Amino acid sequence: MSLPEAHISSLLVQVSPEHLDETKKRIAAFDEAEIYGVSEVGKIVVVLETEAEGFITDVIEKIINMPGVLGASMVYHQIDIGTDTDTNNLAPDNSDSVSEEQV
């Protein structure tokens, strides 16, 4: 049995300013995409949330191939894997320290 996954990624898309409005419309057409920020000089911050990692790379490729797009880079990716256990029995983490690996 496979566990459900949630992939959350953020992208920075650089587009020619004259193509900004059309690119925003095209990106917004993806059900799993949400635009979180726009700069009038042609930068768009996009957040993707999906159950399949392959979708993320497909969307990046589609965005890169849009007219006027100069580039698209993934700047964040998190995978949340569901479990079959009851999470109500988990003890809270009360540690205030941050290890070197967490930095």
C-alpha positions as CSV (number, residue, x, y, z in Angstrom):
1,M,0.0,0.0,0.0
2,S,1.4,3.4,-0.9
3,L,1.0,6.3,1.4
4,P,-0.4,9.6,0.1
5,E,2.2,12.3,-0.7
6,A,1.9,16.1,-0.9
7,H,4.5,17.9,-2.9
8,I,4.8,21.6,-2.2
9,S,7.2,23.7,-4.3
10,S,7.8,27.3,-5.0
11,L,9.2,28.6,-8.3
12,L,10.7,31.9,-9.4
13,V,9.7,32.7,-13.0
14,Q,11.5,35.5,-14.9
15,V,9.5,36.8,-17.8
16,S,9.8,39.8,-20.2
17,P,7.7,42.6,-18.7
18,E,5.6,42.9,-21.9
19,H,4.5,39.2,-21.5
20,L,3.8,39.5,-17.7
21,D,0.0,39.7,-17.9
22,E,-0.4,36.8,-20.4
23,T,2.1,34.6,-18.5
24,K,0.2,35.2,-15.2
25,K,-3.0,34.1,-16.9
26,R,-1.4,30.9,-18.3
27,I,0.2,30.0,-14.9
28,A,-3.1,30.7,-13.1
29,A,-4.8,28.2,-15.4
30,F,-3.0,25.3,-13.7
31,D,-5.3,24.0,-11.0
32,E,-2.4,23.2,-8.7
33,A,-0.6,26.5,-9.1
34,E,-1.1,29.7,-7.1
35,I,0.7,33.0,-7.8
36,Y,2.0,34.5,-4.5
37,G,3.9,37.5,-5.8
38,V,4.5,39.6,-8.9
39,S,7.1,42.2,-9.7
40,E,6.4,44.6,-12.6
41,V,9.9,44.0,-13.8
42,G,8.9,40.5,-14.7
43,K,9.3,38.2,-11.7
44,I,6.5,35.8,-10.6
45,V,6.5,33.7,-7.4
46,V,4.5,30.5,-8.0
47,V,3.5,27.9,-5.4
48,L,2.6,24.4,-6.6
49,E,0.9,21.7,-4.5
50,T,0.3,18.3,-5.9
51,E,0.4,14.6,-5.1
52,A,3.0,13.7,-7.8
53,E,6.6,14.9,-8.0
54,G,6.5,14.5,-11.8
55,F,3.8,17.1,-12.1
56,I,6.2,19.7,-10.8
57,T,8.8,19.1,-13.5
58,D,6.1,19.0,-16.1
59,V,4.8,22.4,-15.0
60,I,8.3,23.9,-14.9
61,E,8.9,22.7,-18.5
62,K,5.5,24.1,-19.7
63,I,6.3,27.5,-18.0
64,I,9.7,27.7,-19.5
65,N,8.2,27.1,-23.0
66,M,5.7,29.9,-22.6
67,P,6.2,33.0,-24.8
68,G,8.3,35.6,-23.2
69,V,9.5,33.4,-20.3
70,L,13.3,33.8,-19.7
71,G,13.6,31.1,-17.1
72,A,11.9,29.3,-14.2
73,S,13.7,28.0,-11.1
74,M,12.5,25.8,-8.3
75,V,13.6,27.4,-5.0
76,Y,11.8,25.2,-2.5
77,H,10.4,21.6,-2.5
78,Q,8.9,19.8,0.5
79,I,7.4,16.3,0.5
80,D,4.9,15.4,3.1
81,I,4.1,11.7,3.4
82,G,0.9,10.6,5.1
83,T,0.9,7.9,7.6
84,D,-1.6,5.3,8.7
85,T,-1.1,6.0,12.4
86,D,-3.1,8.3,14.6
87,T,-1.1,11.6,15.0
88,N,-3.1,12.6,18.1
89,N,-0.9,10.4,20.2
90,L,2.3,12.2,19.3
91,A,4.2,14.1,22.0
92,P,5.0,17.8,21.3
93,D,8.6,18.7,20.7
94,N,9.6,21.0,23.5
95,S,13.2,21.5,22.6
96,D,14.3,25.0,21.9
97,S,17.7,24.2,20.6
98,V,18.6,24.1,16.9
99,S,21.2,21.7,15.8
100,E,23.9,22.5,13.2
101,E,22.1,20.2,10.7
102,Q,18.9,22.2,11.0
103,V,20.7,25.5,10.0
